[in-house]
Amino acid sequence: MSVYVGIDVHRKRSQVAVIDQDGEVLANRNVPNGVKPILGVIGGLPAGTPAAFEAAFGWGWLVELLEDYGFSPHLVHPLQCKAIASARLKNDKVDAAILAQLLRADLLPEAWIAPPAVRQLRAMLRHRAQLVRLRTLLRNRIHAVLADHGHGRPEGCWSGPGREWLASLELPAVSREVIEDGLALIDALQEPIDRLDWEVHQRARSEPAVKVLTQLPGVGVFTALVLLAEIGDIARFGSARNLASWAGLTPTVRGSDRTVRHGHISKQGSVWVRWVLCEAAQTAKRHPDFAASYQAIARRRGKKIATTAIARKLLTRAYHLLTDASSGGAPH
């Protein structure tokens, strides 16, 4: 007898529902998160039993648990799972059962489950990005304190001469304390950032696709690795348009009868892909391959929309480069 599992995952507890091939509910229990409580509900099911759960906060442990014990995990796209979003009666028990029923009917809008190695690469790159953002926040805080007292140094404040200049300023005690604490935190962040930069470059050497992507203007080693980690297997996407849609870089469309309205980009999908591409577009928009297109769009729609358009063009080129590289063809 075939059985299907639906799991409504939360931070501390999860609702686990089990149904049979006829849709009858065999079990529907709320248990604490962990190996023993989850296996207490589904541990006796046959190997290969499919289990569906939404891409909620902290779902990685559940994938590992299901794979380790022989289940077939199915990650559900929460925004596309309308059967749950539109249900009149909505609670954990109902949600878990609906996930199992949709799995039985093969109607689940599934998301790709990245392999463990890819998930670890994503974690490393995101960690590095967050540390750099924290360092930038601290630097901006110091600049704000200096501006409050009418000070500024165009050459910068973070090198040796810049630090000496900061130390020479006459500032109130609290302002001096803010600057000194900020500098201490910046210095503390530098060591892990340097270590992660070394790891990024070491990883880039072992990834042939990094060299392919860095052909694009504005795309460096870090950006290339982020694209590879977030996109995963390029064969998942049938076209560059599909990839751009997944990345949230295509406009929303509202159509009824003969009226069609195109809005701003959807911003669904990986926020990290959009971020690195928009950063790369700041350089690429001045490159001869993109400058004319950028200027034309900027005149009509403004600079921000033009920069986003260049980000999509970069992603389109990245798709073709990766597709050619994976098929052994010559890049074009």
Order of alpha helices (4+ residues) and beta strands (2+ residues): beta-beta-beta-alpha-beta-alpha-beta-alpha-alpha-beta-alpha-alpha-alpha-alpha-alpha-alpha-beta-beta-alpha-alpha-alpha
